[in-house]
Amino acid sequence: MDARRLGEMLGELAHRHRISAMQCALRGPGGTSVARAGEFFAGEGSTAESVTLPFASVTKLFTATVAMQLVTDGDLDLDEPVCDRLSPWADAASGVTLRHLLSHCSGLVCDAPGEPGSAARAATATAAAGLLFPPGSTFSYSNAGFTVVGRLIETVTGMSWRQAVTDFLLGPLDIAPTFLGGAVRGGHVVTRNGTVPLAPAVPRAAEPAAALAGRVEDLAAFGSLFLDDRDGASRALLDDEAVAAMRQPPFDAAPFGLADAWGLGWALYGAGSGRWLGLDAAGAGTACHVRVHPASGTVLAFQADSAAGAAAWGDLVTLLRAEGPAVGMPPAGAAAPSTATGGDRALPDCTGRWVNGETVYRISRTASGTAVLEDDDGTEYHLSGHGVRVFSARPAEKPDTEHLGRFLTDPESGRATLMQFGGRLMRRAA
């Protein structure tokens, strides 16, 4: 697909979703097309070089890649207990390894408890919070787990995470380092309120999970490391064994509703030669999405300066699928609750508090009996049952958007004691 056609798609979507800055890169066997759309790019002095948008959680892919470079060099071992490298480390989390951390199967809470400050304190506090489940048995997305990965990188290299990711990865890929919360080299974050210099936004301890920013060209260059037809320079940067490991799920632990499986850093969509790698992220009112299809040599990167970028991304994927690449996406939910299951009344008794560390979700029922979930950001979702355990959640303000979740019941009592939603595993507290 040429840049002109890609630009037409972006222009249509920027207008439809009222997004002031949107950019996309599509790499294929014939080369890379880049397109930008929105009012920002029509402004005086607004060039591609001046636009730096947050990668948000896509930062985790860069951190995972540096960790795998260190595994290749023998400085880290995927199956060595983290406690052998980091001290102090809670005995309750002694079974956690780098493989568990990179695949979000560690059992650690999603976010580091309290205000730990340094990466070392954050890692210690995360371990002290205990485990949600035995490592390797279940999937639960963990930002704090990548704080620990960052701390491992710092421990074995003697560098800060920033310096390590710059020297080992960004520099060789010719990506100018830009960190949220750090020094900026002429870059800007584009917001709906205009263009502002990058400002501190990510706590130092959480940087390995979400601190990078950049352009879609940077994401496309990074994604090319994981293609089947990658060049010799890419193989020198990350060897074939490391790439193969990152592209495969290490545990039988489904990331329910997020993807079909999860590798070491990458979300996985589909299987076999049709498998796509990817990650979806949002932060500071922006959106960032990346997809890689190793077999065909396709890389797709997308950024927007609005939370509406997630909806625009979904529409873009639909348009692209109609004209060529069947871009991998999360499993789709049912369009409406099945009347055979009784709608939301088919859900198990699920009212009360659901917790993951210090993150708390609440489920209640309205006077009409509708189950309503309120997350830690205050967003309300109306729940509809699909069978005994699976549910769809529709934001009250965006009922056309649907997310999948499920309850896990205790085999003895039959009571719902665990909930998987938004990638997190939540324990029932009351």
VENHUSUL-V647296 format. One record per run of one state. SS is the DSSP state (A for helix, B for strand, O for the rest). FROM is the first residue (numbers start at 1). LEN is the number of residues. Records with the same first field share a line. If there is no record, write none. Layout:
BEGIN
SS=FROM-LEN + FROM-LEN
END
This chain:
BEGIN
O=1-2 + 18-4 + 29-2 + 38-1 + 43-5 + 51-2 + 55-1 + 73-8 + 85-6 + 94-3 + 103-16 + 129-14 + 158-3 + 171-8 + 180-8 + 192-2 + 198-6 + 211-1 + 215-1 + 227-5 + 238-2 + 247-14 + 263-4 + 270-2 + 275-1 + 284-2 + 294-4 + 305-4 + 324-15 + 342-1 + 347-5 + 357-2 + 366-5 + 375-5 + 387-3 + 396-2 + 410-6 + 422-2 + 429-2
A=3-15 + 39-4 + 48-3 + 56-17 + 82-3 + 91-3 + 98-5 + 119-10 + 143-15 + 161-10 + 204-7 + 216-11 + 232-6 + 240-7 + 272-3 + 309-15 + 339-3 + 343-4
B=22-7 + 31-7 + 53-2 + 81-1 + 97-1 + 179-1 + 188-4 + 194-4 + 212-3 + 261-2 + 267-3 + 276-8 + 286-8 + 298-7 + 352-5 + 359-7 + 371-4 + 380-7 + 390-6 + 398-12 + 416-6 + 424-5
END
